[in-house]
Amino acid sequence: MKYAPAILVGRMTRFAARLRKPGGGSAVPGLVVNTIAPGYLRTTLSGFPEGLVVVSGSSGKSTTTKMLVAVLRAHGSRVFTNPSTANISQGLTSALLEQADWRGRVPGDVAVLEMDEGHGAVVMADVDARVVTLTNVMVDQIDRFHDSEMVAGMLARIAARAHGAVVVNADDGYLGRIADDVDVAVRRFGVSADVLAASPRGLGHTETAPERLGAGDGVVVASVDGASAVLADGDDRVEIGLPARGTHYAVDAAAAYATAQAVLGERFDAATAARALSAIPAVFGRGERVEVRGHEVDFVLVQNPASYQLNVDSIPAGTEQILFAIGSDVRDPSYFWPVDASSLGRVSIVSGSKADEAALMLAYDGVVIDRVEHDLGRALDDFLAAPAPAAGVKTIVFSADSMRRTRAHLGLTGAE
C-alpha cells in the first residue's frame, strides 16, 4: 500500500486531464506520480516474474516492440507493454497506472517496454532488465540527439543493465562495439548481402558495419519482396508478412524474432512466431492504412532523415495524391535537406506549421507542389474531399506533431 496515495492522485489527474482534452493528457499523471513518488517506476518495473525487456534505438523501436509483444503473447505469455507514445519516463509511469492495483502491482508475466534513448538511459540507471534490444543509431532529432556518439553512449548505458542477453543489429557499427563490451550473452540480427545491395540508399545507420551477418550467427533478413520477407536462422527459413512495405520493417521483424528467442528459450517456436509476425497491423502512423471519410488513406510517419528517406522510398511510384505536413516538432527543417524526395514526383498539398520550409525543400528536389495550405485542418478537409485517385491511395506524409494533429482532426483519438 506504499504507493496507494500516489496512485490515487495519478488517477485523479488522469481523469481531470481527459475531461479537459479527450484522448490527451496521457503523460501528465505520470509526471505527477514521478514527482510525489519517485521510486514508483523503478519498483514496478522490477516486479514482473519473468523480468523486463527493453527495446531502444533511434528508429524502429515502436514496430519492433509491437511485433515482439505479439510473438510472446502467441506463445502464451502475459505481457505488459506501453504505447509508443509513452516511451519517456512520465509516459511509462502513466502506462503502468492504467493497469496497476492499489498496491502498485501490474498484472503480467513479463514487461516489454519501448524506451526513448535519452529517458531510457535515466530510467534504467537503477533498474535491471532481463533482455535489452537495440535497433540502430541514426542521425536523429538535432535538438536532442545532435551527436551519434552521445546516442551510442546512452544505448550502452541501457545495455549495461541487461543481466540475461543483449540483442543488437549486426549491421550497425555503433551497436557492434556496444555488444563487444557487454558481459552477457549477445544475439544478433541483420540483413543479407543481397538485401543490402538492393537498398541503394543503405539502411539509414550512421555507421554501417563492413560485414554482413554470417549464416548461423543470428537472424538474417534473407529477402524482402514488398510487404513480405524471409527470415533465416541457421538452416531454418520462415516466410513472414510485414505491416507495410520496406526493408526497415523486415529488420524490425528480425529484431523481434531474435528477441523472442532470447526471452522464450526452449519455448520458442518458429512457426508460431511467423504467424504472429504476419498478423501485425501497422503501428500508429508507420505505414498505417486507415479508412476515413470514405477513402483509404496511408499514413507515413517521418521522424529523422533516415526514416524520411526509407519511408519516402517505400511509397509506390505514381502515387497521385500526397499531403505532406511538417509540424513544430521539427524545430530546424534544414536537417531534412540531405534527403532525396524526388521520387514523390508531385504533392497535392504541403501543410503544417513548417509548410513554407517543407515546400522549399521539396521544390529543390524537383517535386511539383499544387498548393501550400498552412491550416492543417483545412488542408486535410480539402485533401479528403477530392475524388479518389486513379492510381494508388491517398497518402499523408507527416512528422509526429502533424500526425497527432491529423489524428485528432479526423477523430482518430484512441490510444494505439
N, C-alpha and C positions, 0 to 999 in steps of 0.2 A: 504493500500500500504506500510505499515511499513516494511514488510519483503520482498518486491519485490526485492531489490538488493541481499539479501542473497539467495533467491530462484533462481535468475538468475545465481549467482556464483555456487550454488549447482548443477544446471542442466548442466552448462558448465563442471563442474568437472566430473559429471556422464558420459557425452559424451566422455570426454578425457579418462576416466578410461576404458570405454568399447571399445574404439579404441585400447587401449594398450592390453587389455585382454578381448576378447569377452566372455560374460557370467559372468564376475567377476567384482571386484571393487565396490560391492554393498554398502559397509559401508563407503567408502571414502567421497561421497557427504555429508552424514550425519555428519561426523566428521568435515568437513569444515563449514557447516551451524551452528552446535552447537558451534563452536569456534567464528564465527563472529556475530551470533545472538542467544545468549544463552537462550533467552526467547521464541524462536520459538516453541520448542517441547511442553513446558508447555501450551502456549496459544492455540496451535492447538488441543491438546488433550482435552482441556476444552471446545471446541466449537461444540461438537456434540449434537443435540437437545435432544436425548434420553440417553445421557451420555456415560460414558466409562466403559467397562467391562474388568477386568484384570484377566488373568489366569497365575498362577505361581506355582512353586514347583520344587522338584528335578527331577522328571521324569513324563512323560505323558502329559506335557503341550501342546506340538505340536499337538498331536492327539486330545486331548480334545478341543483345540481351533478350529481346523478344523471341528470337529463334531458340536460344538456349532454354528459356523457360518452357517453351512448347515441347522441346525434346525431353526435358526432365519430367514434365507432367505426363507425357506419353508413356514414360517408364513407371508411372505410379507415384512419383514424389509429390508431396505437398509443398508448393513453392510460394514464398512471399517475394514480391518484386515491386519495383517503383516505376511510375510513368517516366518516360524520357524527359518530360518537362519538370521533373522533380529530382534532378541529379546533383543538386548542391545541398549543403548541409541542412538548411531550413526546409527545403523541399523533401529531403529524405525523412526528416522528422515528421512533417505533415503526412507523408505517405504511411508511416508507421502508426500515427494517431488514428488513421482511418480504420484500422483493424485491431488496435490494442485494447485489452481489457483494462479494468481499473487498477490492476497491479502492474500495468505496463507491458505485459507479455503479448506477443503477436503470434497467432497460430501459424504453423508451418514446420516442415522438416528442415528446410534449407532456405536461406535468403539469397537471392540473385539480384544484385544491385548494379545499375549503371551509375558511374560516378564521374562527374566533371574532373578534369585533371587537377586543377588548382585546389578545388574544395576537397577532392578525394585525398590529396596529399595531407591536408589538415585533419580531416575526419579520421583517417587511418593511422594517425600518429600514435595512438594508443589503443587501436583495435586490431585484432588478428583476423586474418582471412584464411580460409582453407585453400582456396584457389584464387589467383589473380590472373585475369586475361587482359592482354594489352593489344590493341588493334593496330596502331600506327602512330607515327609522328609526322604531322603535316604543317605547312605554313597555315596558321590559323588566325584567330581574332587578334589583330595587331595592337589593340588597346589593352589586351590582357596577356596574350601569348606571343609576344613580339620576337622571341628568340627560341629556336628549336632546341637548343641546348638546355634552356630553362625547362621546357616541357618534358624533355627526356629525364631531367633530374627529378621532376615531380612524379613521373611514372615509375622511376627507380625506387622512390620512397614508398610508393604504394606496393610495388612488387616485393619489397623487403619485408612486408607484413605477412606474406604468404607462408604458411607452415606445411602445406601439402604439395602444391605444384604451382608453377607459373607457366602460362600458355602464351606464346608470343608469335607474332607474324614474322616468319623467317625471311621475308623479302624486305624487311625494314632494317636498315643498317643500325639505327639507334637501338632498336629493340634487341638486336643480336648481341650488342655489347651489354645491355642490361641483363640478358639471360646468362651471359658468361660470369656475371658477378653474384648470382643468387646461390643460396646454399640448399635449395630444394630441387625436386625433380622438375625438369623443363620439358614441355610438349610444344611442338611447333606446327604451324600451318602455313601454306603459301600457294603459289601458282606454279604451273609447269612452264618450261621454257617456251612452249608453243603458245600458251595463253599470254605470256608477257609479250611475245613477238607480235601477237595480234592486237596489242594495245599500243599503238604508235605514240601515244602521249604518256605512256607509262602508267603506273598505279597511283600516282599522286604523292608518294612519300618524299619527304625532304631529302632523304638519302636511301637509295635503293641498294640492297645488298648485291654484291657482284655475282653470286652464285645462287642457283635455284635449289630448292629442297630436293634431296635425293629420294628415290623410291625406298619406302620403309622407314624414312626418317620423320614422318609426320603425315598430316592430312593435306593432300595436294589437290588443288583445283586442276583437273586434267584437261577439261574442255568446257567451254561456255558457248551456248547457242541461244541467243535472245534471252528468254526468261527460263532457261533450263541449264543445268550443268551436270558434270560428272565429277564426283569426288573419289580420289584414290587414296587408300590407306594400306600400304604394303601391296599385297596381291588382291585385296578386296576393292571393288569398284561399285559405287552406288550412284544411281541417277536421281536427281532431285529437281523439283520445280523451285523457282525463285519468286519473290514477291514483286519484282519488277525487272526490267531489262538492265543488264550491265554486269561487267566483271566484278565490280566492287561488291555487289550483292552476293555473288558466288564466294568471294573471300570472306564475307561475314558469315555465310553458311559454314565454311570450313572452320572458322573460329569457334562457332557454336558446337560443331561436331566434335572438335578436339577437346573443348572444354567439358562437354558432356562425358566424354571418355574418362577425363581426369576425375570428375565428380562421382560417376557411377561405378567405375572399375569393372568388375566382372558382371555387373548387372546390365552393362551397356549392350544394346542390340542394334546392329547396323540398319536392319530393315525398319525397325520401329523409329529410329532417328530419321531415316529417309522419308518415311510417311509424314512425320511431324513437320519436318522442314518444308516439304512440298505443299503443306496446307497453310503455311504462314501468309496472312494478308500483308499488304504494305503497311509500314509504320508511319502514322501521323504525319502526312505530308511528303514522305520519302518515296516517291513513285506511287503514291496512293491514287486510286481511281474511285471517284465518288459520283453519284447521280444527284444532280441538283438542278432544279427548275427545268426538268425535262431533258437535260443534257448529261452525257457522260463527260466528266472533266478529270484530267490528270493533274495532280499536284506534284510539283518538282521543287524540293527544298534545296537551296544553295547556302552554305554557311561559311565556306572558306574557298580560296582559289582552286584547291584540288577538287572539292566536291562540286563546285561550279563547273569545272571543265568536264569531269566524269559524267555528271548528270546531263549537261547540255549535249554532250556527245551521244548520250543514250536516247535522246528524243528522236523518233523516227524521221528520216529525211522526208521533206514535203509536207510536214505538219502545217496546216494552213492558218490556224487561229491560235495565237500565243499572246497571253497577257504577261508582262514582265514587271514585277513590283519589288523595289528595293526600299526597305524602311530604315528607321532611325537606329536599328541595331548595327548597321554598317556605318560606323562613325566616319570612316575615311574610305570612300568607294575606290580610291586610287589603287588599293591593293588588289582589286579585281582586274586591273588593266592587263596583266600578263595573260589572262585567259583569252583564248580564241573562240569567240561565239559566232563566227561567221556561218557555221552550219545551220543556225536558226533561219537564215535567209530573210525572213520577214516577220515582224512583230506587229500585231494589231494595235495594242495599247501598251505604253510604258507608264507606270504609275508608282505611287508611294512617295514618302517624304523626300527621297533622293532621286526622284524621277528625272530631273534635268541631267544629273551626273550620269545616271544609268543610260539615258538616251544618247548622250555624247559618246559614252563608251561603246555602245552598240553600233553607232554610226561609223566610228573609226574601224569597226570590224566589217563594215560593208553591209550591215543589216538594214533593210528598209523598214522604216517606222511609220506607221499610218497615223498615229496620234499620240500625243503626250497629255495625260489627264492626271493632275496632281491629286484630285479627290479619289481615294481608292474605292470608296463605296460606289461612287458614280461610275468609275471605270468597270467595276465588277458587274453592276447592273446592265451597263451597255454591252459589255462583252458577252454576257449570258443571254441578252435579248436578241443578239444577232442569230440568224439562221444557222443550223448545224453545218459544219464544214463538209465539203465534198470528199476530202481526204483526211484521215486521221481523226483525232478527237480534240476538242478544246483543251488547251494546256495552259496552266498557270505556273510560271516560274517565279518563286518568291524567296526572300530572306525570312528569317524567323519572325521578326516583328510583323512583316506583312502577312506571313502565314497566320499568325494569331488574329490579326485584324480581319483577314479574309474569312476565316472560320467563324468568327463572331458575327460578321456581317451576314453570312449565309446561314446562320443558325446552327452551325456545326460546333456547339459549345461543349459537348460531352468530353470528359477526360478519356484519353486513349486507354 
